[in-house]
Structures are given as C-alpha cells and as structure tokens.
C-alpha cells in the first residue's frame, strides 16, 4: 500500500526505517502520552506487528517520508485489539519525529488515510483517540474534521486505571461527513 500527497509518501516500512523509527520511539517528548519510550527491540517488534496487521487486514500504519527526503514518522489505519464501547472499529493514528511537528505533516498524512478509508475501503466511520492531555493530537483530529464525542471518553483498558494516561478522549468521523 502506497499513498502520496503533495509533500509526502506513505508507504510500508522499509529496512532503513528501523533506526529512525527507534529514535522517534525513544524520544521522551514524542512518547510523553504513552506509558514509556521504546527501546530498539520494542520498536523493531512494533514494525513487525504493523506488518502482520497490515497483511491480516489489508491496511495498517505506514511510514511517512517527505517527498525526496527522509523518514518522518508513521500514520495509518488500524483495528484496535482491545474491547471498548466503540469497538470493533477502525482507528486513525500518527506519530512523528519532533523535527516534523508543526509543519502540517500529521494532518496531511491523516487526510490521505481518511480518504483511502472512506473511498477505497468504504468504511462507514473512522475513530481516533488519545490521552486527555495530548492537545497536539486532539488539534490534528479537529483539523482533519473529526468530532470529539463529549460523553465518549474511556479508560484505556491496556493501562492501569490509576495511570494518568488511562483517561482517553474519543473522536469520530463518519463517511457522510468527510470531504473527499
């Protein structure tokens, strides 16, 4: 699966993506809304999991590369593996290197994935979620047209309830509301 935008190439992870992906996942600021930064082995395992899920579902998270440039992060669609009031579902998510923040790359990549999800996969809805303190991701969700479910917050089941990262917000976008 390969998608292109005006500035970006969204493609499967390649062998030379492992090192920059590991750097991204080891950055405490990038990973501030996750339980902990990842080591190299955990980061490599995540790429393997992404590949497996992509093969199983026909879509998944993909590497983001700048046109003519290097690795920026990942973005894509995923089927979460946990139970919540909104699952089963397809989520959209992203994670970018700090050097790529504030340049519109997350929104640009996410818009391409939304279009793919609604037109090619014919999904009726795509969701996104994040910790209640992740205002950067919430801003991206709003820029790409997603709407926060005011009563749809949830405690992420993979996290201990007492964790400050457990409370999550939920955003939704229906195909009928998406501008293609």
MARBA-3410 file (N, C-alpha, C, O; in Angstrom, 1 decimal):
180
0.8,-1.2,0.0,0.0,0.0,0.0,0.9,1.2,0.0,1.8,1.4,0.8 ~ 0.7,2.1,-0.9,1.4,3.4,-1.0,0.5,4.5,-1.4,-0.3,4.4,-2.3 ~ 0.5,5.5,-0.6,-0.3,6.7,-0.9,0.7,7.9,-1.0,1.7,7.9,-0.4 ~ 0.3,8.9,-1.8,1.1,10.1,-2.0,0.3,11.3,-1.8,-0.9,11.3,-2.2 ~ 0.9,12.3,-1.2,0.2,13.6,-1.1,1.1,14.7,-1.8,2.1,14.3,-2.5
0.8,15.9,-1.6,1.7,16.9,-2.2,3.1,16.9,-1.8,4.0,17.2,-2.5 ~ 3.3,16.5,-0.5,4.7,16.6,0.1,5.1,15.2,0.6,6.3,15.1,0.9 ~ 4.2,14.3,0.7,4.6,13.1,1.5,4.3,11.8,0.7,3.5,11.7,-0.2 ~ 5.1,10.8,1.1,4.9,9.4,0.6,4.6,8.6,1.8,5.3,8.6,2.8 ~ 3.4,7.9,1.8,3.0,7.0,2.9,3.2,5.6,2.3,2.5,5.2,1.4
4.1,4.8,2.9,4.5,3.5,2.3,4.8,2.5,3.4,4.9,2.9,4.6 ~ 4.8,1.3,3.1,5.2,0.3,4.1,6.6,0.6,4.6,7.5,1.2,4.0 ~ 6.8,0.1,5.9,8.1,0.3,6.5,9.2,-0.5,5.7,8.9,-1.6,5.3 ~ 10.3,0.1,5.6,11.5,-0.5,4.9,12.6,-0.7,5.9,12.6,-0.2,7.0 ~ 13.6,-1.5,5.5,14.7,-1.9,6.4,15.4,-0.6,6.9,15.8,-0.6,8.1
15.6,0.4,6.1,16.3,1.6,6.6,15.4,2.5,7.4,15.9,3.5,7.9 ~ 14.2,2.1,7.7,13.3,2.9,8.6,13.5,2.5,10.1,13.1,3.2,11.0 ~ 14.1,1.3,10.3,14.2,0.8,11.7,14.9,1.8,12.6,14.4,2.1,13.7 ~ 16.1,2.3,12.2,16.9,3.1,13.1,16.1,4.5,13.4,16.0,4.8,14.5 ~ 15.6,5.2,12.3,14.9,6.4,12.7,13.6,6.2,13.4,13.2,7.1,14.2
12.9,5.1,13.2,11.7,4.8,13.9,12.1,4.5,15.4,11.4,4.9,16.3 ~ 13.2,3.8,15.6,13.6,3.6,17.0,14.0,4.9,17.7,13.7,5.1,18.9 ~ 14.6,5.8,17.0,14.9,7.1,17.6,13.7,7.9,18.0,13.6,8.4,19.0 ~ 12.7,7.9,17.1,11.4,8.5,17.3,10.8,7.9,18.6,10.3,8.6,19.5 ~ 10.7,6.6,18.7,10.1,5.9,19.8,10.9,6.0,21.1,10.3,5.7,22.2
12.1,6.4,21.0,12.9,6.5,22.2,12.9,8.0,22.7,13.4,8.2,23.8 ~ 12.3,8.9,22.0,12.3,10.3,22.4,11.2,10.5,23.4,10.0,10.3,23.2 ~ 11.6,10.9,24.7,10.6,11.0,25.7,9.5,12.1,25.5,8.4,11.9,25.9 ~ 9.9,13.1,24.7,8.8,14.1,24.4,7.8,13.5,23.4,6.6,13.8,23.5 ~ 8.3,12.8,22.4,7.4,12.2,21.4,6.5,11.2,22.1,5.3,11.1,21.8
7.0,10.5,23.1,6.3,9.4,23.8,5.7,9.8,25.1,5.3,9.0,25.9 ~ 5.6,11.1,25.3,5.0,11.6,26.6,3.6,11.1,26.9,3.2,11.1,28.1 ~ 2.8,10.8,25.9,1.5,10.4,26.1,1.3,8.8,26.0,0.2,8.3,25.8 ~ 2.4,8.1,26.1,2.5,6.7,26.1,3.1,6.3,27.4,3.7,7.1,28.0 ~ 2.9,5.0,27.8,3.5,4.6,29.1,5.0,4.8,29.2,5.4,5.1,30.3
5.7,4.6,28.2,7.2,4.8,28.3,7.8,4.8,26.9,7.2,4.2,25.9 ~ 8.9,5.5,26.7,9.6,5.3,25.4,10.0,3.9,25.1,10.0,3.1,26.1 ~ 10.2,3.6,23.9,10.5,2.2,23.5,12.0,2.1,23.2,12.6,3.0,22.7 ~ 12.6,0.9,23.6,13.9,0.6,23.2,13.9,0.1,21.7,12.9,-0.1,21.1 ~ 15.1,-0.2,21.2,15.3,-0.6,19.8,14.5,-1.9,19.6,13.8,-2.0,18.5
14.7,-2.9,20.4,14.0,-4.2,20.2,12.5,-4.0,20.2,11.8,-4.6,19.4 ~ 11.9,-3.2,21.1,10.5,-2.9,21.2,10.0,-2.2,19.9,9.0,-2.5,19.4 ~ 10.8,-1.3,19.4,10.5,-0.5,18.2,10.5,-1.4,17.0,9.6,-1.4,16.2 ~ 11.5,-2.3,16.9,11.5,-3.3,15.8,10.3,-4.2,15.9,9.8,-4.6,14.9 ~ 10.0,-4.7,17.1,8.8,-5.5,17.3,7.5,-4.8,16.9,6.6,-5.5,16.3
7.5,-3.5,17.1,6.3,-2.7,16.7,6.2,-2.8,15.1,5.1,-2.9,14.6 ~ 7.3,-2.6,14.4,7.3,-2.7,13.0,6.8,-4.0,12.5,6.0,-4.1,11.6 ~ 7.3,-5.1,13.2,6.8,-6.5,12.8,5.3,-6.6,13.1,4.6,-7.2,12.2 ~ 4.8,-6.1,14.2,3.4,-6.1,14.4,2.6,-5.4,13.4,1.5,-5.8,12.9 ~ 3.1,-4.2,13.0,2.4,-3.4,12.0,2.3,-4.2,10.7,1.3,-4.2,10.0
3.4,-4.8,10.3,3.4,-5.6,9.1,2.4,-6.8,9.1,1.7,-7.0,8.2 ~ 2.4,-7.5,10.3,1.4,-8.6,10.5,0.0,-8.1,10.4,-0.8,-8.7,9.7 ~ -0.3,-7.0,11.0,-1.7,-6.5,11.0,-2.1,-6.0,9.6,-3.2,-6.1,9.2 ~ -1.1,-5.4,8.9,-1.4,-4.9,7.5,-1.7,-6.1,6.6,-2.6,-6.0,5.8 ~ -0.9,-7.2,6.8,-1.2,-8.4,6.0,-2.6,-9.0,6.3,-3.3,-9.4,5.4
-2.9,-9.0,7.6,-4.2,-9.5,8.1,-5.4,-8.7,7.6,-6.4,-9.3,7.3 ~ -5.3,-7.4,7.7,-6.4,-6.5,7.4,-6.4,-5.8,6.1,-7.4,-5.3,5.6 ~ -5.3,-5.8,5.4,-5.2,-5.1,4.1,-4.9,-3.6,4.3,-4.8,-2.9,3.3 ~ -4.7,-3.2,5.5,-4.3,-1.8,5.8,-3.6,-1.8,7.1,-3.7,-2.7,7.9 ~ -2.9,-0.7,7.4,-2.3,-0.6,8.7,-1.5,0.7,8.8,-1.6,1.6,7.9
-0.7,0.9,9.8,0.2,2.0,9.9,1.2,1.9,8.9,1.7,0.8,8.5 ~ 1.7,3.1,8.4,2.7,3.1,7.3,3.7,4.2,7.6,3.4,5.1,8.4 ~ 4.9,4.0,7.1,5.9,5.0,7.2,5.5,6.3,6.5,4.9,6.2,5.4 ~ 5.9,7.4,7.0,5.8,8.7,6.3,7.2,9.2,6.0,8.0,9.3,6.8 ~ 7.3,9.4,4.7,8.6,10.0,4.2,8.3,11.3,3.4,7.3,11.4,2.7
9.1,12.3,3.6,9.0,13.5,2.9,9.4,13.3,1.5,10.4,12.6,1.2 ~ 8.6,13.8,0.5,9.0,13.7,-0.9,10.4,14.1,-1.1,10.8,15.3,-0.8 ~ 11.3,13.2,-1.6,12.7,13.5,-1.8,13.5,13.6,-0.5,14.7,13.9,-0.5 ~ 12.9,13.2,0.6,13.6,13.3,1.9,13.5,12.1,2.7,13.3,11.0,2.2 ~ 13.7,12.3,4.0,13.8,11.1,4.9,12.6,10.8,5.7,11.5,11.3,5.4
12.8,9.9,6.5,11.7,9.3,7.4,11.2,10.4,8.4,12.0,11.0,9.1 ~ 9.9,10.5,8.4,9.3,11.5,9.4,8.5,10.9,10.5,8.3,11.5,11.6 ~ 8.0,9.6,10.3,7.2,9.0,11.3,6.2,8.0,10.7,6.6,7.3,9.7 ~ 5.1,7.8,11.3,4.1,6.9,10.8,2.7,7.5,10.9,2.4,8.3,11.7 ~ 1.8,6.9,10.1,0.4,7.3,10.1,-0.3,6.2,9.4,0.2,5.5,8.6
-1.6,6.0,9.8,-2.3,4.9,9.1,-3.6,4.6,9.8,-4.0,5.2,10.8 ~ -4.2,3.5,9.3,-5.4,2.9,9.9,-5.1,1.6,10.6,-4.2,0.9,10.2 ~ -5.9,1.3,11.6,-5.6,0.2,12.5,-6.9,-0.3,13.1,-7.8,0.5,13.3 ~ -7.0,-1.6,13.3,-8.1,-2.2,14.1,-7.5,-2.4,15.5,-6.7,-3.3,15.7 ~ -8.0,-1.6,16.5,-7.5,-1.8,17.9,-7.8,-3.2,18.4,-8.8,-3.8,18.0
-6.9,-3.7,19.2,-7.1,-5.0,19.7,-7.7,-5.1,21.1,-7.5,-6.1,21.8 ~ -8.4,-4.1,21.5,-9.0,-4.1,22.8,-10.5,-3.9,22.7,-11.0,-3.4,21.7 ~ -11.2,-4.2,23.8,-12.6,-4.0,23.8,-13.0,-2.7,24.5,-12.4,-2.4,25.6 ~ -13.8,-1.9,23.9,-14.4,-0.7,24.5,-15.8,-0.5,23.9,-16.2,-1.2,23.0 ~ -16.4,0.6,24.4,-17.8,0.8,23.9,-17.9,1.1,22.5,-19.0,1.1,21.9
-16.8,1.5,21.8,-16.8,1.8,20.4,-16.1,0.8,19.5,-16.0,1.0,18.3 ~ -15.7,-0.3,20.0,-15.1,-1.4,19.2,-16.1,-2.4,18.9,-17.0,-2.6,19.7 ~ -15.9,-3.2,17.9,-14.8,-3.1,16.9,-14.9,-1.8,16.1,-16.0,-1.3,15.8 ~ -13.8,-1.4,15.6,-13.7,-0.1,14.8,-12.4,-0.1,14.0,-11.6,-1.0,14.1 ~ -12.3,1.0,13.3,-11.0,1.3,12.6,-10.6,2.6,13.1,-11.4,3.6,13.1
-9.4,2.7,13.6,-8.8,4.0,14.1,-7.8,4.5,13.1,-7.2,3.8,12.3 ~ -7.6,5.8,13.2,-6.5,6.5,12.5,-5.6,7.0,13.6,-6.0,7.4,14.7 ~ -4.3,6.9,13.3,-3.3,7.3,14.3,-2.0,7.8,13.6,-1.8,7.5,12.4 ~ -1.2,8.5,14.3,0.1,9.0,13.8,1.1,9.2,14.9,0.7,9.3,16.1 ~ 2.3,9.2,14.5,3.4,9.5,15.5,4.6,10.1,14.6,5.0,9.4,13.7
5.0,11.3,14.9,6.0,11.9,14.1,7.2,12.3,14.9,7.1,12.6,16.1 ~ 8.4,12.4,14.2,9.6,12.9,14.9,9.3,14.3,15.3,8.6,15.1,14.6 ~ 10.0,14.7,16.4,9.8,16.1,16.9,10.1,17.1,15.8,9.5,18.2,15.8 ~ 11.2,16.9,15.0,11.6,17.8,14.0,10.5,18.1,12.9,10.5,19.0,12.2 ~ 9.5,17.1,12.9,8.4,17.2,11.9,7.2,17.9,12.4,6.2,18.2,11.7
7.2,18.2,13.7,6.0,18.8,14.4,5.8,20.2,13.9,6.7,20.9,13.5 ~ 4.5,20.6,13.8,4.2,22.0,13.5,4.3,22.3,12.0,4.2,23.5,11.7 ~ 4.4,21.3,11.2,4.6,21.6,9.7,3.4,21.1,8.9,3.4,21.1,7.7 ~ 2.4,20.6,9.6,1.2,20.1,8.9,1.3,18.7,8.4,0.4,18.2,7.6 ~ 2.4,17.9,8.7,2.6,16.6,8.1,1.6,15.6,8.6,1.0,14.8,7.9
1.3,15.7,9.9,0.3,14.7,10.5,-1.1,14.9,9.9,-1.7,13.9,9.5 ~ -1.5,16.2,9.7,-2.8,16.4,9.1,-2.8,16.0,7.7,-3.8,15.4,7.2 ~ -1.8,16.3,7.0,-1.7,15.9,5.5,-1.8,14.4,5.3,-2.5,13.9,4.5 ~ -1.0,13.7,6.1,-1.0,12.2,6.0,-2.3,11.6,6.5,-2.8,10.7,5.8 ~ -2.9,12.2,7.6,-4.1,11.7,8.1,-5.3,11.9,7.1,-6.1,11.0,6.9
-5.3,13.0,6.4,-6.3,13.3,5.4,-6.2,12.3,4.3,-7.3,11.8,3.8 ~ -5.0,11.9,3.8,-4.9,10.9,2.8,-5.4,9.5,3.3,-6.1,8.8,2.5 ~ -5.1,9.2,4.5,-5.6,7.9,5.0,-7.2,7.9,5.2,-7.8,6.9,4.9 ~ -7.7,9.1,5.6,-9.2,9.2,5.7,-9.8,8.9,4.4,-10.8,8.2,4.2 ~ -9.3,9.6,3.4,-9.8,9.5,2.0,-9.7,8.0,1.6,-10.7,7.5,1.0
-8.6,7.4,1.8,-8.4,6.0,1.4,-9.5,5.1,2.2,-10.1,4.2,1.6 ~ -9.6,5.3,3.5,-10.5,4.6,4.3,-12.0,4.7,3.9,-12.7,3.7,3.8 ~ -12.4,5.9,3.5,-13.8,6.1,3.1,-14.1,5.7,1.7,-15.1,5.3,1.4 ~ -13.1,6.0,0.8,-13.4,5.7,-0.6,-13.0,4.3,-1.1,-13.8,3.6,-1.7 ~ -11.8,3.9,-0.7,-11.3,2.6,-1.2,-11.8,1.5,-0.3,-12.4,0.4,-0.7
-11.7,1.6,1.1,-12.2,0.6,2.0,-13.7,0.7,2.3,-14.3,-0.3,2.8 ~ -14.3,1.8,1.9,-15.7,2.0,2.1,-16.1,1.9,3.6,-17.2,1.4,3.9 ~ -15.3,2.4,4.5,-15.6,2.4,5.9,-16.7,3.4,6.2,-16.8,4.4,5.5 ~ -17.6,3.1,7.1,-18.7,4.0,7.4,-18.2,5.0,8.4,-18.7,6.1,8.5 ~ -17.2,4.7,9.3,-16.7,5.5,10.3,-15.2,5.2,10.6,-14.8,4.1,10.5
-14.5,6.2,11.0,-13.1,6.1,11.5,-13.1,6.9,12.8,-13.6,8.0,12.9 ~ -12.4,6.3,13.8,-12.3,6.9,15.1,-10.8,7.3,15.3,-9.9,6.8,14.7 ~ -10.6,8.1,16.3,-9.2,8.4,16.8,-9.4,8.6,18.3,-10.4,9.1,18.8 ~ -8.3,8.3,19.0,-8.4,8.5,20.5,-7.0,8.8,21.0,-6.0,8.4,20.4 ~ -6.9,9.5,22.1,-5.7,9.8,22.8,-5.9,10.1,24.2,-7.0,10.2,24.7
-4.8,10.3,25.0,-4.9,10.7,26.4,-5.5,12.1,26.5,-5.4,12.9,25.5 ~ -6.2,12.4,27.6,-6.8,13.6,27.7,-5.9,14.8,27.7,-6.3,16.0,27.5 ~ -4.6,14.6,27.9,-3.6,15.7,27.9,-2.9,15.9,26.6,-2.1,16.8,26.5 ~ -3.2,15.1,25.6,-2.5,15.2,24.3,-3.2,16.2,23.4,-3.8,15.8,22.5 ~ -3.0,17.4,23.7,-3.6,18.5,23.0,-3.2,18.6,21.5,-3.9,19.1,20.7
-1.9,18.3,21.3,-1.4,18.3,19.9,-2.2,17.3,19.0,-2.6,17.7,17.9 ~ -2.4,16.1,19.5,-3.1,15.1,18.7,-4.6,15.5,18.6,-5.2,15.3,17.5 ~ -5.2,16.0,19.6,-6.6,16.5,19.6,-6.7,17.6,18.5,-7.7,17.6,17.8 ~ -5.7,18.5,18.4,-5.8,19.6,17.4,-5.7,19.0,16.0,-6.4,19.5,15.1 ~ -4.9,18.0,15.8,-4.9,17.3,14.5,-6.2,16.7,14.2,-6.8,16.9,13.1
-6.8,16.0,15.2,-8.1,15.4,15.0,-9.2,16.4,14.5,-10.0,16.1,13.7 ~ -9.1,17.5,15.2,-10.1,18.6,14.8,-9.8,19.2,13.5,-10.7,19.5,12.7 ~ -8.5,19.4,13.1,-8.2,19.9,11.8,-8.6,19.0,10.7,-8.9,19.5,9.6 ~ -8.6,17.7,10.9,-9.0,16.8,9.8,-10.5,16.5,9.8,-10.9,15.6,9.1 ~ -11.2,17.2,10.6,-12.7,17.1,10.6,-13.3,16.2,11.6,-14.6,16.0,11.5
-12.6,15.6,12.4,-13.1,14.7,13.4,-13.8,15.5,14.5,-13.5,16.6,14.8 ~ -14.8,14.8,15.1,-15.6,15.5,16.2,-15.5,14.7,17.5,-15.6,13.5,17.5 ~ -15.2,15.4,18.5,-15.0,14.8,19.8,-16.3,14.3,20.4,-17.3,15.1,20.4 ~ -16.4,13.1,20.8,-17.6,12.5,21.5,-17.5,13.0,22.9,-16.7,12.6,23.7 ~ -18.4,13.9,23.3,-18.4,14.5,24.6,-18.6,13.6,25.7,-18.1,13.7,26.8
-19.4,12.5,25.5,-19.7,11.6,26.6,-19.0,10.2,26.3,-19.2,9.2,26.9 ~ -18.1,10.2,25.3,-17.5,9.0,24.8,-16.1,8.8,25.3,-15.4,7.9,24.8 ~ -15.6,9.5,26.3,-14.3,9.2,26.9,-14.3,7.8,27.5,-15.3,7.3,27.7 ~ -13.1,7.3,27.6,-13.0,6.0,28.2,-11.6,5.8,28.9,-10.7,6.6,28.7 ~ -11.6,4.8,29.7,-10.3,4.4,30.4,-9.7,3.4,29.5,-10.3,2.3,29.3
-8.5,3.6,29.0,-7.9,2.7,28.1,-7.6,1.4,28.8,-6.9,1.4,29.8 ~ -8.2,0.3,28.3,-8.1,-1.0,29.0,-6.6,-1.6,29.1,-6.4,-2.5,29.9 ~ -5.7,-1.1,28.3,-4.3,-1.6,28.4,-3.5,-0.9,29.5,-2.4,-1.3,29.7 ~ -4.1,0.1,30.1,-3.4,0.9,31.1,-4.1,0.7,32.5,-5.3,0.5,32.5 ~ -3.3,0.8,33.5,-3.9,0.7,34.9,-4.8,1.9,35.1,-4.5,3.0,34.7
-5.9,1.7,35.7,-6.9,2.8,35.9,-6.3,4.0,36.7,-6.7,5.1,36.4 ~ -5.4,3.7,37.5,-4.8,4.8,38.3,-3.7,5.6,37.5,-3.2,6.6,38.0 ~ -3.4,5.1,36.3,-2.4,5.8,35.5,-3.0,7.1,35.0,-4.1,7.2,34.6 ~ -2.2,8.2,35.0,-2.7,9.5,34.5,-2.9,9.4,33.0,-3.5,10.3,32.4 ~ -2.4,8.4,32.3,-2.6,8.2,30.9,-3.8,7.4,30.5,-4.2,7.4,29.3
-4.4,6.8,31.5,-5.6,5.9,31.2,-6.8,6.7,30.7,-7.5,6.2,29.7 ~ -7.2,7.9,31.2,-8.3,8.6,30.6,-8.1,9.0,29.2,-7.1,9.7,28.9 ~ -8.9,8.6,28.3,-8.8,8.9,26.9,-10.0,9.7,26.4,-11.1,9.5,26.9 ~ -9.8,10.5,25.3,-10.9,11.1,24.6,-11.1,10.3,23.3,-10.2,9.7,22.8 ~ -12.3,10.4,22.8,-12.7,9.7,21.6,-13.2,10.7,20.5,-14.0,11.5,20.9
-12.7,10.6,19.3,-13.1,11.4,18.2,-13.7,10.5,17.1,-13.2,9.3,17.0 ~ -14.6,11.0,16.4,-15.2,10.2,15.3,-15.4,11.0,14.0,-15.5,12.2,14.1 ~ -15.4,10.3,12.9,-15.7,10.9,11.6,-16.5,9.9,10.8,-16.0,8.8,10.6 ~ -17.6,10.3,10.4,-18.4,9.4,9.5,-18.1,9.7,8.1,-17.8,10.8,7.7 ~ -18.3,8.7,7.2,-18.0,8.8,5.8,-18.9,10.0,5.2,-18.4,10.8,4.4
-20.1,10.1,5.6,-21.0,11.1,5.1,-20.6,12.5,5.4,-20.9,13.5,4.7 ~ -19.7,12.6,6.4,-19.3,14.0,6.9,-17.9,14.3,6.4,-17.3,15.4,6.7 ~ -17.3,13.4,5.6,-15.9,13.5,5.2,-15.9,14.3,3.8,-16.7,13.9,2.9 ~ -15.1,15.2,3.7,-14.9,15.9,2.4,-13.8,15.2,1.6,-12.7,15.1,2.0 ~ -14.2,14.6,0.5,-13.2,13.8,-0.3,-12.7,14.6,-1.4,-11.8,14.2,-2.2
END
